[in-house]
Structures are given as C-alpha cells and as structure tokens.
Amino acid sequence: MNASRLSRLLALPARILDPLQPLFALATRWHVSWQFLKSGWLKVTAWDSTLDLFREEYRVPVLPPDLAAIVGTFGELAFPVLLILGLGGRIAPLGLFAVNLMAVVSYAHVLLAPGFEAALGQHLLWGFMLAMLAVYGQGALALDRALGAAPGRLAPGPG
C-alpha cells in the first residue's frame, strides 16, 4: 500500500465523523443542561427545602448558606439556558462546570461515601462534558455562531 492510499484510508474516519460534530456538541449541550435545569427548577419550586438543604446538608465553602442557595440556583438555571441556545461562548460551559464542581465539593461527604459511586460518576461525566465544550467550543449549531460572536467550531482548524 503506497503512502497516498494509506493517507486517504487514515483520513476516512474524519471525513465520515466530522459532519456529526455539530450534532454531538448540540446533544451534549442539551443533555448536560437538562440535568441542571431540573435541579434548579426543583430548588425554586421548593425554596424552603432548598434553604434547609443549604443550611443543614450542603457544606458550601466561603459563602453563607442562604447566599449559596441563591447563587447555586441561579447558576443551575442561567448557564443551562445559555448552553441550550449556544450563547455565551465558553463562559456558559465554564460557569456550569463551576456549579458542578461546587456541588461536588459541597456534598463530598455524601458523594465520596460508599454506595454513592454512581452519583459521583454522574458529576464526573457532566464535568467532562462541560470541560469538552469549554475547550472545543459549543459547536456549529450555536446561536453565537449565527450571530458571528464566536467561531462555534468543535474541532480546531483554519478559519
């Protein structure tokens, strides 16, 4: 097999998979956003319980519990909306990554206990998904791209 033929063969997966990048970025944005929107909505609709959780169960460093409840709930509702729409460039996934990280830190006494491996695994998966969106961008199917505010490319390249 000559070098040219080998090169074409090695490039075949990219030619097949590259067109799927915008859809996978969109699906990733929607999936991870949905997880946090559900949590934020639950907090808003049961605010007294939310305050109790932040006062008694969560161990948020630095912020007082009531302020942590407000900031955390805002983050769980605002950043997912930006991600769903593809707005905010890399700030949206970074913001939601911070919310996710703070949730893990604040609830580490439970998440790191035996029997909670799956819950911790979910947070790790969401963190990885958000990190990928922060590093590579929200993809071509982002409103930012339509508005010309961000390149919107998932894969690095010219242009």
N, C-alpha and C positions, 0 to 999 in steps of 0.2 A: 504494500500500500504506500503510495507516494505521500509526501508531506501535504500537498494541497488537498488531497482526498481526506486525509486524516483530519486536517484543519476543519474542513466542511462537516465532517462527521461529529467532531467535538463541538461545533457551533450549533448543531441541530437542536439540542435541548433548549438553548437560549432562544432560538427562533420560535420554538413552539411555546415556551413558557412565558417569555417576555410580555406578550399581549395580555396575559392573565394578571399581571402585576396590579393594574388599576382596580380590578375586581377584588383581588385578595386584600389590598390595602383598605378598600371600602368595607369589605366584610369584617376585617379586623377592627376598624374604627367603630362599626355598628355593634359588634359583639361586645367589646370591652365597655363601650359607652352604656349599653343596656344594663350591664351588671351594676354600674354605679348609679345610673338613673333610678333603678328600682330601690336601691338602698337610700338614696337621697329623698325620694318620694315617701318612703316609709317613715323616715325621720321627720319630715314636715307634717305628715298626717297624724303622727303620734308624738307631738312635740314634748309633752310631759314625760313620756317614757324615754325619749331621746335625751332630755336633760338628766334624768335619773341615770341612764347608762353612762353619760359622760362624767357625772359626779361620783358614781359608785363603782362602775365596772372598768371603763377605759382608763388608761393611765397615760394621758397625753402630757408629754414633757413641755415645759415652758409656759403654755397658755393656761389660764384658768378654765375650768370645765365648761362654764356657760359660753365663753368666747370660742373655745374649741368646738363646741357643738354648732355654733353659727358658722364658723369658718369651714369646718368639715362638711357640713350640709351644703353650704354654698358651693364648695368645690365639687361635691358629688352631683350637683345639678347643673352648674355652669360649664365646666370643662367638657362633660359629655355632649352637651348641645353643640359646642364649638366643633368637637370631633365628628359628630354626625354630619354636620353641614360642611366640614372640611374648611373651617375658618380658624384663624389664629396661628397658622403655620405650625411651628414646632413648640410654641408656647402651650397649646392645648394638650398635647400628649405629655409634655413635661409637667404641667400643672396637675394632671390626673395621676401621673406617676408619683408626684409628691403626696397627693391624697392617699394613694395606695400604700406608700411607704409609711406614712404616719399611722395608718390603720394597723399595719403590721407591728410597728413599734409600740403603739398604744395598747394593743391586745396580745402582745407577745407572750404574756403569762398564760394565756389560753392556747394560742396558736402553736406554741412550742411544746405544749404538754402532750403526753402520749394519747393517741386516739384522734388528734386533730391534724394529722398529716395531710389529709385531703384539702382541708380548709387553707392550710398554709400553701399547699401546692397551687390552689386557685389564685392566691395573691401573687405567687411567683410567676405563674403563667401570665396574669394580667400585667404584671410589671415588665415582663419580657416583651409582650405585645406592644406596650406603650413605649418602651425603650426603642424598639424597632421603628415605630412611627416617628419618634423624635429624631433618630439617627438618619433615616432614609426619607422622611417627609410623609405627608398624608396621601400622596399618590395623585394620579392624573384626574381622578374623579372627585376632586376637592373644589369647593367654591372659590377658595383662594386662587386656584389656577385660572378659573374662568374670569376672575376679576383682575388677573395679572399681578396679584400681590405676592405670589410665591411660585417657584418653579414647579412644584407639585409632582416632581419625578420621584418614583420609588427607587429606581436604580440610578447610580451616578453615571454621568455621561456628558458628552458635549451639548452645549445649548442651554 
